[in-house]
Amino acid sequence: MLTLWKSRIDEQLVNKISQIWKTAKINSPLNQKSAVCISTIDSLGFPQARFVDLKEIGPTGFTFCTSYNSDKGKHLLKNPNVSLVAWWDHIGYQIRVVGTAAPISTKVADKYWLTRSKEAQVATNCFKQSETWSSQASMESHFSKALTESEKSISRPNSWGGFTIEPHSIEILKFKPNRVHAREKYFLEHQSWKMQLLQP
């Protein structure tokens, strides 16, 4: 496993991306203000992309939560290679991350579980994410019944947790109206981070 974010320049990189993310959430036009696109590799070798809620940018990488039994969970447990893209149009930034995903600890999973709404907790417990169902109406009925019968405190199932993407490369693009975008690519080389300026 690669050791990341150790030198001072790497701490500055974490702080830089964290500040961009913080700014992106202010006056965001999105209902899901922390949505980022995650691409995994399926069993046939095809990329599969979907949006998830970014939970944290920290010393170990980029964290999001999911069911380990979902398609993306199964993909990552079999092949941890992953990419993340954030496009925050209202502030003109794109962030691209390529790396490997590692499951978060049960302690961290418990922390994020407690931040979920009761509805989200119930939905996680009464459905098997990504598996098929007969109809939308019966799914809604099943959920309503589960919500009515749920306890005040809902335990986190062992199948729910998340992943932290440990980056091998990160690109920060600042959009410019004249199309001469500022593109900084940070990459890991011999256990240290380096930066290259890319042409737009």
Beta strands, then each sheet from edge to edge (+ up, - down):
strand 1: 35-41
strand 2: 47-58
strand 3: 61-67
strand 4: 81-88
strand 5: 93-103
strand 6: 160-174
strand 7: 182-189
strand 8: 192-198
sheet 1: 8+ 7- 6+ 3- 2+ 1- 4+ 5-
end
